Amino acid sequence: MLIGSIGIVGLLLIWQLCSMNGGSSNLLPSPITVFERGIELFANGTMGKHIGVSMLRVVKGFAVAFALALPCGLIIGTNKTVNRALSPLIELLRPIPPTAMISLSILWFGIGEPSKVFIIAWASFFPMVLNIIGGVQQVDRIHILAAKTLGAGYFSIFTNVILRSAVPNIVIGMRNGFSMAFISLVAAELIASTSGIGYFIQDARYLYKIVDVFVGIIVIGLIGFLINMILLKAEKALIRWK
């Protein structure tokens, strides 16, 4: 833990020095000022409200993306014909950023919650489906042949060999998907939002509240860090056999 904190402490020290030596307090407030403002926003319930709204959107978008990515990834990874048919489509759609889909999401779903969930799901889907496909395709062929030799049928091989071997990649895909969900959160909350961390950051920018912008950005980073830690713990628990 001590070694792992060196980078964070070093960044905070550099930030503090820059804010003290020539850095404009209007554009680069000190980390102490940002911390104090963050405590104030949490104490009065403002930040808690925005976090709750954003987390609900992220979970909804991620759940939709995972529900689509898991079966798609497993089917594409195990069936060569489907792989050849759909891989070009995935590679065509994957580079399209979530921000490019904002106008289309408004036309399809309006300015309510479904459009925001769509943007987050779009961003989360591709990292997960690609990792799942990769995990299925990297299964050791010897393991499959050994299972066939022992009389295992296709369903047994799929559940006990292919799926279990792909679990590490599935968890990695989930971690990447959650990261992309938070990256797209600010873009999603540009759509007629009145709450959420992304809305909070944008509103602070319009009102030139630089300290609040820093608080919102740091909160997103902290939440993403905590979720990543939870997924790492889940990975270790799920694949003890690995």
MOGI-V575082 format. One record per residue. N is the residue number from 1. PSI is psi in radians with two decimals (NA if undefined). NEAR is the number of other C-alpha atoms within 10 Angstrom. D_FIRST is the distance of its C-alpha to the first C-alpha in Angstrom with 1 decimal. Layout:
N|PSI|NEAR|D_FIRST + N|PSI|NEAR|D_FIRST
//
This chain:
1|-0.66|5|0.0 + 2|-0.82|5|3.8 + 3|-0.72|6|5.5 + 4|-0.39|8|5.0 + 5|-0.12|9|6.2 + 6|-0.80|11|8.9 + 7|-0.74|10|11.2 + 8|-0.79|9|11.3 + 9|-0.72|11|12.0 + 10|-0.75|11|14.4 + 11|-0.73|11|16.2 + 12|-0.68|15|16.7 + 13|-0.76|14|18.1 + 14|-0.74|11|20.4 + 15|-0.79|16|21.4 + 16|-0.76|17|22.3 + 17|-0.73|14|24.3 + 18|-0.66|16|26.1 + 19|-0.44|18|27.1 + 20|-0.56|14|28.4 + 21|1.48|8|30.2 + 22|-0.21|9|32.7 + 23|2.31|15|30.8 + 24|2.24|12|33.0 + 25|-0.38|14|31.7 + 26|-0.56|12|33.5 + 27|-0.49|12|31.7 + 28|1.40|18|28.4 + 29|2.71|19|27.5 + 30|2.71|22|24.7 + 31|-0.51|18|21.3 + 32|-0.77|11|22.3 + 33|-0.74|12|25.5 + 34|-0.74|20|23.8 + 35|-0.79|15|21.5 + 36|-0.69|12|24.6 + 37|-0.66|16|26.5 + 38|-0.75|20|24.0 + 39|-0.72|13|24.1 + 40|-0.76|13|27.8 + 41|-0.60|16|28.1 + 42|-0.66|12|26.0 + 43|-0.66|11|28.1 + 44|0.04|10|31.4 + 45|-0.05|11|30.4 + 46|-0.89|14|31.0 + 47|-0.64|21|27.6 + 48|-0.69|15|27.4 + 49|-0.81|15|30.7 + 50|-0.69|18|29.8 + 51|-0.75|20|26.6 + 52|-0.77|14|28.6 + 53|-0.81|13|31.3 + 54|-0.72|23|29.1 + 55|-0.66|17|27.0 + 56|-0.73|13|30.4 + 57|-0.76|25|31.6 + 58|-0.79|25|28.5 + 59|-0.74|16|28.8 + 60|-0.85|19|32.5 + 61|-0.74|27|32.3 + 62|-0.73|27|29.6 + 63|-0.74|18|31.6 + 64|-0.79|18|34.8 + 65|-0.75|26|33.2 + 66|-0.68|23|31.7 + 67|-0.51|11|35.0 + 68|-0.67|15|36.8 + 69|-0.65|25|34.3 + 70|-0.97|19|34.0 + 71|-0.67|14|37.7 + 72|-0.80|19|38.4 + 73|-0.71|23|35.8 + 74|-0.73|21|37.0 + 75|-0.80|16|40.6 + 76|-0.65|23|40.2 + 77|-0.52|24|38.1 + 78|-0.30|15|40.6 + 79|1.98|11|43.9 + 80|-0.65|12|44.8 + 81|-0.80|10|47.6 + 82|-0.65|13|45.5 + 83|-0.85|17|42.9 + 84|-0.59|11|45.5 + 85|-0.66|11|46.9 + 86|-0.36|14|43.8 + 87|-0.76|14|41.4 + 88|-0.64|11|43.5 + 89|-0.76|10|43.3 + 90|-0.76|14|39.5 + 91|-0.46|12|39.2 + 92|-0.70|10|41.7 + 93|-0.49|11|40.0 + 94|-0.70|16|36.3 + 95|-0.17|9|36.5 + 96|2.05|12|38.0 + 97|2.73|13|35.4 + 98|-0.60|23|35.2 + 99|-0.52|16|36.7 + 100|-0.30|11|39.8 + 101|0.00|17|40.3 + 102|-0.85|20|40.4 + 103|-0.73|13|44.2 + 104|-0.68|13|44.8 + 105|-0.61|21|42.7 + 106|-0.73|17|44.6 + 107|-0.66|10|47.9 + 108|-0.79|12|46.9 + 109|-0.03|14|45.2 + 110|-2.83|15|46.1 + 111|0.22|18|43.7 + 112|-2.84|12|42.3 + 113|-0.66|16|39.2 + 114|-0.63|17|40.3 + 115|-0.63|24|40.1 + 116|-0.73|30|36.5 + 117|-0.68|26|35.5 + 118|-0.80|25|37.4 + 119|-0.78|26|35.6 + 120|-0.72|33|32.1 + 121|-0.69|28|33.5 + 122|-0.78|25|34.9 + 123|-0.59|29|31.6 + 124|-0.48|32|29.7 + 125|-0.88|28|32.5 + 126|-0.74|24|32.6 + 127|-0.64|23|29.0 + 128|-0.82|30|29.2 + 129|-0.65|28|32.7 + 130|-0.69|23|32.1 + 131|-0.65|26|29.1 + 132|-0.77|31|31.1 + 133|-0.80|26|34.1 + 134|-0.71|19|32.1 + 135|-0.71|24|30.6 + 136|-0.72|25|34.1 + 137|-0.32|19|35.6 + 138|0.09|14|33.2 + 139|2.32|16|34.2 + 140|2.14|12|35.4 + 141|-0.55|10|39.2 + 142|-0.63|9|39.6 + 143|-0.71|14|37.9 + 144|-0.77|18|40.4 + 145|-0.66|13|43.3 + 146|-0.72|12|42.3 + 147|-0.70|16|42.2 + 148|-0.70|14|45.6 + 149|-0.60|9|47.0 + 150|0.09|9|46.0 + 151|0.24|11|48.0 + 152|2.44|15|45.3 + 153|3.13|10|46.6 + 154|-0.79|12|45.1 + 155|-0.73|10|43.5 + 156|-0.72|14|41.9 + 157|-0.72|19|40.6 + 158|-0.80|17|39.3 + 159|-0.68|11|37.3 + 160|-0.32|14|36.2 + 161|-1.07|17|35.7 + 162|-0.90|24|35.4 + 163|-0.74|18|33.5 + 164|-0.65|20|31.1 + 165|-0.50|21|30.5 + 166|-0.18|20|29.9 + 167|-0.78|19|27.3 + 168|-0.74|19|24.3 + 169|-0.59|22|26.0 + 170|-0.76|28|26.9 + 171|-0.71|21|23.3 + 172|-0.73|20|22.4 + 173|-0.68|27|25.5 + 174|-0.72|25|24.4 + 175|-0.79|22|21.1 + 176|-0.66|19|23.2 + 177|-0.72|27|25.9 + 178|-0.68|28|23.7 + 179|-0.80|20|22.5 + 180|-0.55|24|26.1 + 181|-0.74|29|27.1 + 182|-0.60|24|25.0 + 183|-0.68|19|26.3 + 184|-0.12|23|29.8 + 185|-0.79|27|29.4 + 186|-0.74|23|30.6 + 187|-0.72|20|33.5 + 188|-0.64|30|34.4 + 189|0.10|27|34.5 + 190|-0.29|18|36.9 + 191|1.58|19|39.6 + 192|0.81|14|41.3 + 193|2.64|15|38.2 + 194|0.06|12|38.3 + 195|2.90|18|34.8 + 196|2.75|26|31.3 + 197|-0.71|26|28.5 + 198|-0.76|27|30.3 + 199|-0.73|23|33.5 + 200|-0.76|23|31.7 + 201|-0.79|22|30.5 + 202|-0.73|20|34.0 + 203|-0.69|17|35.7 + 204|-0.63|18|33.7 + 205|-0.77|14|34.6 + 206|-0.63|9|38.3 + 207|0.06|10|38.2 + 208|0.69|13|36.4 + 209|1.45|15|33.6 + 210|-0.67|19|30.9 + 211|-0.75|24|28.4 + 212|-0.62|21|28.8 + 213|-0.80|20|28.3 + 214|-0.73|20|24.9 + 215|-0.82|25|24.0 + 216|-0.75|25|25.1 + 217|-0.78|15|23.3 + 218|-0.67|15|19.9 + 219|-0.76|16|20.6 + 220|-0.77|18|21.4 + 221|-0.74|14|18.2 + 222|-0.74|12|16.2 + 223|-0.78|14|18.4 + 224|-0.68|19|18.2 + 225|-0.79|13|14.4 + 226|-0.73|11|14.6 + 227|-0.68|14|17.6 + 228|-0.70|18|15.9 + 229|-0.71|13|13.2 + 230|-0.74|12|16.2 + 231|-0.60|17|18.2 + 232|-0.72|15|15.6 + 233|-0.73|11|15.7 + 234|-0.67|12|19.5 + 235|-0.78|17|19.8 + 236|-0.64|13|18.4 + 237|-0.61|10|20.7 + 238|-0.54|14|23.7 + 239|0.87|13|23.7 + 240|-0.60|7|22.9 + 241|-0.38|7|26.0 + 242|NA|9|24.7
//
